[in-house]
Protein backbone atom coordinates (compact mmCIF):
# COMPACT_ATOMS: atom_id res chain seq x y z
CA UNK A 1 0.00 0.00 0.00
CA UNK A 2 1.04 3.60 -0.60
CA UNK A 3 1.69 5.57 2.60
CA UNK A 4 2.10 9.35 2.68
CA UNK A 5 4.35 10.64 5.45
CA UNK A 6 4.92 14.27 6.42
CA UNK A 7 7.70 16.50 7.71
CA UNK A 8 9.19 16.06 5.22
CA UNK A 9 6.44 15.05 2.80
CA UNK A 10 7.27 11.70 1.17
CA UNK A 11 5.66 8.44 0.11
CA UNK A 12 6.68 4.90 0.98
CA UNK A 13 5.35 1.53 -0.14
CA UNK A 14 4.56 -0.89 2.71
CA UNK A 15 2.99 -4.33 2.92
CA UNK A 16 -0.73 -4.29 3.75
CA UNK A 17 -2.81 -6.81 5.67
CA UNK A 18 -1.66 -5.41 9.02
CA UNK A 19 -3.31 -3.25 11.67
CA UNK A 20 -2.55 0.45 12.03
CA UNK A 21 -0.64 -0.02 15.29
CA UNK A 22 1.78 -2.46 13.63
CA UNK A 23 2.42 -0.11 10.73
CA UNK A 24 3.08 2.82 13.10
CA UNK A 25 5.47 0.66 15.12
CA UNK A 26 7.32 -0.37 11.96
CA UNK A 27 7.71 3.29 11.04
CA UNK A 28 8.89 4.08 14.58
CA UNK A 29 6.08 6.61 15.07
CA UNK A 30 4.31 7.32 18.37
CA UNK A 31 0.55 6.80 18.34
CA UNK A 32 -0.03 9.82 20.56
CA UNK A 33 1.67 12.03 17.99
CA UNK A 34 -0.09 10.79 14.84
CA UNK A 35 -3.42 10.13 13.18
CA UNK A 36 -3.91 7.64 10.38
CA UNK A 37 -6.21 8.43 7.46
CA UNK A 38 -7.26 5.66 5.06
CA UNK A 39 -8.89 6.63 1.77
CA UNK A 40 -9.81 9.99 3.30
CA UNK A 41 -11.25 8.70 6.59
CA UNK A 42 -9.72 8.45 10.07
CA UNK A 43 -9.12 4.90 11.28
CA UNK A 44 -8.57 3.33 14.70
CA UNK A 45 -5.46 1.45 15.84
CA UNK A 46 -6.81 -2.02 15.21
CA UNK A 47 -8.12 -1.28 11.71
CA UNK A 48 -6.40 -3.53 9.18
CA UNK A 49 -4.83 -1.66 6.28
CA UNK A 50 -5.05 -3.41 2.91
CA UNK A 51 -2.64 -3.44 -0.01
CA UNK A 52 -4.94 -1.29 -2.13
CA UNK A 53 -5.42 1.42 0.49
CA UNK A 54 -4.12 4.96 0.17
CA UNK A 55 -2.88 5.82 3.65
CA UNK A 56 -1.68 9.06 5.20
CA UNK A 57 0.14 9.10 8.53
CA UNK A 58 -0.37 12.64 9.73
CA UNK A 59 1.73 14.08 12.55
CA UNK A 60 -0.25 16.23 14.97
CA UNK A 61 2.57 17.87 16.92
CA UNK A 62 3.13 21.60 16.48
CA UNK A 63 6.35 23.24 17.57
CA UNK A 64 5.31 26.79 18.29
CA UNK A 65 4.35 28.20 21.65
CA UNK B 1 -13.89 -14.81 8.81
CA UNK B 2 -15.54 -11.48 9.60
CA UNK B 3 -13.13 -8.89 10.94
CA UNK B 4 -14.24 -7.31 14.19
CA UNK B 5 -14.95 -3.59 13.99
CA UNK B 6 -14.08 -1.23 16.82
CA UNK B 7 -17.19 0.54 17.98
CA UNK B 8 -18.00 3.98 19.30
CA UNK B 9 -18.45 3.97 23.08
CA UNK B 10 -21.59 6.07 22.75
CA UNK B 11 -23.56 4.73 19.77
CA UNK B 12 -21.81 1.43 18.91
CA UNK B 13 -21.33 2.52 15.29
CA UNK B 14 -17.86 1.97 13.73
CA UNK B 15 -15.25 4.10 15.51
CA UNK B 16 -12.77 6.41 13.74
CA UNK B 17 -10.46 7.22 16.64
CA UNK B 18 -9.05 5.67 19.81
CA UNK B 19 -8.64 8.04 22.75
CA UNK B 20 -6.77 6.01 25.37
CA UNK B 21 -6.99 8.83 27.94
CA UNK B 22 -10.76 8.38 27.87
CA UNK B 23 -10.33 4.60 27.60
CA UNK B 24 -12.69 4.77 24.64
CA UNK B 25 -13.13 4.89 20.88
CA UNK B 26 -15.52 7.28 19.15
CA UNK B 27 -17.30 7.61 15.81
CA UNK B 28 -16.94 10.92 13.94
CA UNK B 29 -20.16 12.37 15.34
CA UNK B 30 -19.33 11.59 18.95
CA UNK B 31 -15.72 12.74 18.57
CA UNK B 32 -17.09 16.13 17.56
CA UNK B 33 -19.49 16.06 20.49
CA UNK B 34 -16.63 15.33 22.87
CA UNK B 35 -14.63 18.28 21.46
CA UNK B 36 -17.60 20.66 21.80
CA UNK B 37 -18.18 19.47 25.36
CA UNK B 38 -14.55 19.92 26.40
CA UNK B 39 -14.37 23.42 24.91
CA UNK B 40 -17.66 24.44 26.50
CA UNK B 41 -16.41 23.11 29.82
CA UNK B 42 -13.16 25.08 29.54
CA UNK B 43 -14.99 28.31 28.65
CA UNK B 44 -17.38 27.92 31.57
CA UNK B 45 -14.97 26.45 34.14
CA UNK B 46 -12.46 29.25 33.67
CA UNK B 47 -14.98 32.04 32.92
CA UNK B 48 -13.21 32.83 29.64
CA UNK B 49 -15.85 35.00 27.98
CA UNK B 50 -19.58 35.59 27.66
CA UNK B 51 -21.71 34.98 24.58
CA UNK B 52 -22.21 38.69 23.85
CA UNK B 53 -18.48 39.51 23.84
CA UNK B 54 -16.64 39.97 20.52
CA UNK B 55 -13.68 37.61 20.25
CA UNK B 56 -10.49 37.98 18.23
CA UNK B 57 -8.89 34.64 17.33
CA UNK B 58 -5.16 34.48 16.59
CA UNK B 59 -5.10 32.43 13.39
CA UNK B 60 -1.98 30.79 11.96
CA UNK B 61 -3.53 28.51 9.34
CA UNK B 62 -2.63 25.46 11.45
CA UNK B 63 -4.99 22.93 12.96
CA UNK B 64 -5.39 24.45 16.41
CA UNK B 65 -6.24 28.01 15.46
CA UNK B 66 -8.66 26.91 12.74
CA UNK B 67 -10.23 24.34 15.06
CA UNK B 68 -10.79 26.85 17.85
CA UNK B 69 -12.23 29.42 15.44
CA UNK B 70 -14.54 26.77 13.96
CA UNK B 71 -15.61 25.55 17.43
CA UNK B 72 -16.36 29.06 18.69
CA UNK B 73 -18.52 29.82 15.65
CA UNK B 74 -20.30 26.47 16.01
CA UNK B 75 -20.98 27.22 19.67
CA UNK B 76 -22.56 30.54 18.72
CA UNK B 77 -19.83 33.04 19.62
CA UNK B 78 -18.96 36.15 17.59
CA UNK B 79 -15.37 35.58 16.53
CA UNK B 80 -13.17 37.31 13.95
CA UNK B 81 -9.67 36.15 13.04
CA UNK B 82 -6.26 37.80 12.79
CA UNK B 83 -3.49 36.36 10.66
CA UNK B 84 0.05 37.71 10.98
CA UNK B 85 2.28 37.15 7.92
CA UNK B 86 5.65 36.23 9.43
CA UNK B 87 7.63 36.09 6.19
CA UNK B 88 8.91 32.53 6.70
CA UNK B 89 9.12 31.82 2.97
CA UNK B 90 6.70 29.40 1.35
CA UNK B 91 5.59 28.14 4.77
CA UNK B 92 4.03 31.51 5.58
CA UNK B 93 2.55 31.91 2.10
CA UNK B 94 0.77 28.55 2.34
CA UNK B 95 -0.33 29.13 5.96
CA UNK B 96 -1.92 32.44 5.00
CA UNK B 97 -3.78 30.75 2.14
CA UNK B 98 -5.27 28.17 4.49
CA UNK B 99 -6.41 30.88 6.92
CA UNK B 100 -7.92 32.96 4.10
CA UNK B 101 -9.68 29.98 2.49
CA UNK B 102 -11.19 28.93 5.83
CA UNK B 103 -12.54 32.43 6.46
CA UNK B 104 -13.92 32.86 2.94
CA UNK B 105 -15.67 29.50 2.90
CA UNK B 106 -17.50 30.36 6.11
CA UNK B 107 -18.05 34.05 5.45
CA UNK B 108 -15.92 35.03 8.45
CA UNK B 109 -13.85 38.17 8.84
CA UNK B 110 -10.07 37.73 8.83
CA UNK B 111 -7.84 40.70 9.65
CA UNK B 112 -4.34 40.49 8.16
CA UNK B 113 -1.07 42.05 9.29
CA UNK B 114 2.15 41.58 7.34
CA UNK B 115 5.40 42.00 9.27
CA UNK B 116 7.52 42.80 6.21
CA UNK B 117 5.06 45.17 4.55
CA UNK B 118 3.93 47.00 7.67
CA UNK B 119 6.91 46.78 10.03
CA UNK B 120 9.86 46.34 7.67
CA UNK B 121 11.12 42.93 8.79
CA UNK B 122 10.33 39.22 8.85
CA UNK B 123 11.11 36.41 11.30
CA UNK B 124 14.18 34.92 9.56
CA UNK B 125 15.74 38.39 9.47
CA UNK B 126 14.78 39.05 13.09
CA UNK B 127 16.39 35.77 14.17
CA UNK B 128 19.65 36.76 12.50
CA UNK B 129 19.53 40.41 13.62
CA UNK B 130 18.77 39.63 17.27
CA UNK B 131 20.98 36.49 17.37
CA UNK B 132 18.20 34.69 19.22
CA UNK B 133 16.29 31.54 18.33
CA UNK B 134 13.59 32.31 15.73
CA UNK B 135 10.76 31.32 18.09
CA UNK B 136 11.79 34.14 20.44
CA UNK B 137 11.42 36.95 17.88
CA UNK B 138 8.30 35.26 16.52
CA UNK B 139 6.60 35.07 19.92
CA UNK B 140 7.50 38.65 20.80
CA UNK B 141 6.15 39.92 17.47
CA UNK B 142 2.92 37.93 17.55
CA UNK B 143 2.07 38.74 21.15
CA UNK B 144 2.49 42.46 20.53
CA UNK B 145 0.51 42.50 17.29
CA UNK B 146 -2.31 40.34 18.63
CA UNK B 147 -2.63 42.50 21.76
CA UNK B 148 -2.62 45.69 19.71
CA UNK B 149 -5.15 44.41 17.18
CA UNK B 150 -7.52 43.28 19.93
CA UNK B 151 -7.36 46.62 21.72
CA UNK B 152 -7.57 48.72 18.53
CA UNK B 153 -10.44 46.62 17.20
CA UNK B 154 -12.48 46.78 20.38
CA UNK B 155 -12.23 43.06 21.13
CA UNK B 156 -12.23 42.50 24.91
CA UNK B 157 -10.79 39.02 24.56
CA UNK B 158 -8.05 37.43 22.48
CA UNK B 159 -8.30 33.67 21.92
CA UNK B 160 -5.35 31.49 20.98
CA UNK B 161 -5.30 27.86 19.83
CA UNK B 162 -3.03 26.59 22.60
CA UNK B 163 -4.06 23.00 23.33
CA UNK B 164 -3.49 20.60 26.23
CA UNK B 165 -0.19 19.37 24.76
CA UNK B 166 1.09 22.94 24.37
CA UNK B 167 0.18 23.81 27.94
CA UNK B 168 1.56 20.56 29.37
CA UNK B 169 4.85 21.07 27.49
CA UNK B 170 5.23 24.65 28.71
CA UNK B 171 4.36 23.54 32.25
CA UNK B 172 6.94 20.76 31.99
CA UNK B 173 9.63 23.22 30.92
CA UNK B 174 8.75 25.75 33.60
CA UNK B 175 8.71 22.99 36.21
CA UNK B 176 12.09 21.60 35.15
CA UNK B 177 13.50 25.08 35.77
CA UNK B 178 11.24 25.86 38.75
CA UNK B 179 10.49 29.13 37.01
CA UNK B 180 8.00 30.41 39.57
CA UNK B 181 6.96 33.70 37.86
CA UNK B 182 6.14 31.81 34.64
CA UNK B 183 4.41 29.00 36.54
CA UNK B 184 2.30 31.56 38.37
CA UNK B 185 1.05 33.03 35.08
CA UNK B 186 0.36 29.75 33.28
CA UNK B 187 -3.41 29.91 33.37
CA UNK B 188 -6.14 29.09 30.81
CA UNK B 189 -7.34 32.68 31.04
CA UNK B 190 -5.45 35.85 31.93
CA UNK B 191 -7.47 38.89 32.87
CA UNK B 192 -7.22 42.19 31.00
CA UNK B 193 -4.74 44.76 32.28
CA UNK B 194 -4.03 48.26 30.99
CA UNK B 195 -2.59 47.77 27.50
CA UNK B 196 -3.49 44.06 27.36
CA UNK B 197 -6.74 42.33 26.39
CA UNK B 198 -8.03 39.31 28.30
CA UNK B 199 -6.43 36.16 26.87
CA UNK B 200 -8.11 32.77 26.75
CA UNK B 201 -7.20 29.25 25.62
CA UNK B 202 -10.44 27.32 25.01
CA UNK B 203 -8.59 24.23 23.67
CA UNK B 204 -6.73 23.68 26.94
CA UNK B 205 -8.76 20.53 27.66
CA UNK B 206 -8.16 18.98 24.18
CA UNK B 207 -4.99 17.23 23.02
CA UNK B 208 -3.56 18.12 19.65
CA UNK B 209 -4.46 14.66 18.38
CA UNK B 210 -8.07 15.61 19.16
CA UNK B 211 -7.89 19.07 17.55
CA UNK B 212 -6.31 17.55 14.42
CA UNK B 213 -9.07 14.92 14.34
CA UNK B 214 -11.67 17.71 14.67
CA UNK B 215 -10.23 19.36 11.54
CA UNK B 216 -10.09 16.12 9.55
CA UNK B 217 -13.65 15.12 10.41
CA UNK B 218 -14.92 18.65 9.74
CA UNK B 219 -13.11 18.79 6.38
CA UNK B 220 -10.91 21.72 7.39
CA UNK B 221 -7.76 22.02 5.28
CA UNK B 222 -4.86 23.29 7.31
CA UNK B 223 -1.09 23.70 7.20
CA UNK B 224 0.14 20.22 8.12
CA UNK B 225 3.82 20.90 7.58
CA UNK B 226 5.79 22.01 10.61
CA UNK B 227 7.28 25.50 10.72
CA UNK B 228 10.81 25.00 9.31
CA UNK B 229 12.22 27.30 11.98
CA UNK B 230 10.73 25.34 14.90
CA UNK B 231 12.56 22.09 14.10
CA UNK B 232 14.59 20.88 17.05
CA UNK B 233 13.24 23.41 19.53
CA UNK B 234 12.90 22.62 23.22
CA UNK B 235 9.11 22.71 23.14
CA UNK B 236 9.06 19.75 20.71
CA UNK B 237 11.48 17.82 22.91
CA UNK B 238 9.20 18.34 25.92
CA UNK B 239 6.19 17.16 23.94
CA UNK B 240 8.03 14.02 22.83
CA UNK B 241 9.00 13.26 26.43
CA UNK B 242 5.44 13.73 27.68
CA UNK B 243 4.03 11.61 24.86
CA UNK B 244 6.41 8.84 25.88
CA UNK B 245 4.89 8.87 29.36
CA UNK B 246 1.37 9.20 27.93
CA UNK B 247 1.75 6.04 25.80
CA UNK B 248 2.54 4.02 28.93
CA UNK B 249 0.09 5.83 31.19
CA UNK B 250 -2.81 7.41 29.28
CA UNK B 251 -4.24 10.53 30.90
CA UNK B 252 -0.95 11.70 32.39
CA UNK B 253 -0.74 14.90 30.32
CA UNK B 254 -4.26 15.95 31.26
CA UNK B 255 -3.67 15.19 34.93
CA UNK B 256 -0.34 17.04 34.92
CA UNK B 257 -1.76 20.24 33.45
CA UNK B 258 -5.36 20.31 34.66
CA UNK B 259 -4.43 19.32 38.22
CA UNK B 260 -1.77 22.04 38.19
CA UNK B 261 -4.41 24.60 37.25
CA UNK B 262 -6.81 23.34 39.88
CA UNK B 263 -4.46 22.60 42.78
CA UNK B 264 -1.14 24.37 42.30
CA UNK B 265 -1.94 27.59 40.46
CA UNK B 266 -4.05 28.97 43.36
CA UNK B 267 -1.06 28.50 45.68
CA UNK B 268 1.07 30.59 43.31
CA UNK B 269 -1.40 33.46 42.99
CA UNK B 270 0.69 35.70 45.22
CA UNK B 271 3.71 35.21 42.94
CA UNK B 272 2.11 36.82 39.90
CA UNK B 273 3.93 39.97 38.86
CA UNK B 274 0.78 41.63 37.50
CA UNK B 275 1.21 44.57 39.81
CA UNK B 276 4.67 45.37 38.43
CA UNK B 277 4.95 49.02 37.48
CA UNK B 278 4.63 49.33 33.69
CA UNK B 279 5.43 52.46 31.76
CA UNK B 280 4.67 53.28 28.13
CA UNK B 281 7.01 52.40 25.27
CA UNK B 282 8.56 55.62 23.92
CA UNK B 283 8.05 54.36 20.36
CA UNK B 284 4.62 52.73 20.27
CA UNK B 285 2.98 53.38 23.65
CA UNK B 286 2.67 49.69 24.55
CA UNK B 287 3.16 48.72 28.21
CA UNK B 288 6.77 48.00 29.07
CA UNK B 289 9.09 47.78 32.04
CA UNK B 290 11.80 49.71 30.15
CA UNK B 291 11.87 52.75 27.90
CA UNK B 292 11.35 50.79 24.66
CA UNK B 293 9.20 47.64 24.51
CA UNK B 294 10.55 44.25 23.40
CA UNK B 295 8.64 44.43 20.10
CA UNK B 296 10.08 47.81 19.14
CA UNK B 297 13.58 46.63 20.04
CA UNK B 298 13.18 43.59 17.75
CA UNK B 299 11.63 45.74 15.01
CA UNK B 300 14.36 48.38 15.09
CA UNK B 301 17.23 45.89 15.02
CA UNK B 302 15.58 43.73 12.34
CA UNK B 303 14.39 46.50 10.03
CA UNK B 304 17.94 47.88 9.95
CA UNK B 305 19.29 44.46 8.90
CA UNK B 306 19.49 43.26 5.29
CA UNK B 307 16.66 40.77 4.61
CA UNK B 308 17.65 37.15 5.35
CA UNK B 309 15.80 34.49 3.29
CA UNK B 310 14.59 31.57 5.39
CA UNK B 311 16.58 29.12 3.25
CA UNK B 312 19.81 30.92 4.15
CA UNK B 313 19.03 30.79 7.85
CA UNK B 314 18.09 27.10 7.72
CA UNK B 315 21.28 26.34 5.80
CA UNK B 316 23.46 27.92 8.47
CA UNK B 317 21.39 26.20 11.21
CA UNK B 318 22.05 22.81 9.61
CA UNK B 319 25.76 23.53 9.26
CA UNK B 320 25.93 24.60 12.89
CA UNK B 321 24.09 21.41 13.90
Interface residues (C-beta under 8 A of the other chain):
Chain A: X6 X7 X9 X30 X31 X32 X33 X34 X35 X37 X41 X42 X43 X44 X45 X46 X47 X48 X58 X59 X60 X61 X62 X63 X64 X65
Chain B: X3 X4 X6 X15 X16 X17 X18 X25 X28 X60 X62 X63 X64 X135 X138 X139 X162 X165 X166 X169 X170 X207 X208 X209 X211 X212 X213 X216 X217 X224 X225 X226 X227 X230 X231 X233 X235 X236 X239 X240 X243 X244 X246 X247
